[in-house]
């Protein structure tokens, strides 16, 4: 799949159809994401400690960071806001739902930590307010 990287550039420069350009670049992202994941894993192991754990925890977010940088470069602020909101909601709700579904299938009584649920609820509320408040401000005060 690494051969798709130059194919993505070539398809853009040769003005192929947008679907072919997207397909080539999509196929090129997969091995790059794997390489980025492996390199951050090695970096986290060599750094060690809390810094290594932080690096390891955020290694899967590189694609999201690149998408946000592309939107910033294009000046598309609403896209960035909704992209980040979707990212937060999907990470929190999808992981929570999958954990509850998986745990409920194999365990009769589930338990959880109250502090963790408070933090998750606060983050969820904060992420929704970060989108709702600026939207309300722009609608009510043009």
Residue pairs with C-beta under 8 A, 6 or more apart in sequence:
1 27
1 28
1 30
1 31
2 28
2 31
4 24
4 25
4 27
4 28
4 31
5 28
5 32
7 24
7 28
8 21
8 24
8 25
8 27
8 28
11 20
11 21
11 24
12 21
29 63
33 62
33 63
36 59
36 62
37 59
37 60
40 55
40 56
40 59
40 62
41 56
41 59
43 52
43 55
44 52
44 53
44 55
44 56
44 59
45 52
46 52
47 55
64 83
64 87
67 83
68 80
68 83
68 84
71 77
71 79
71 80
71 83
72 80
81 130
81 131
81 134
82 131
84 127
84 130
85 127
85 128
85 130
85 131
88 123
88 124
88 127
89 124
89 127
92 120
92 123
92 124
93 124
96 120
100 110
103 110
104 110
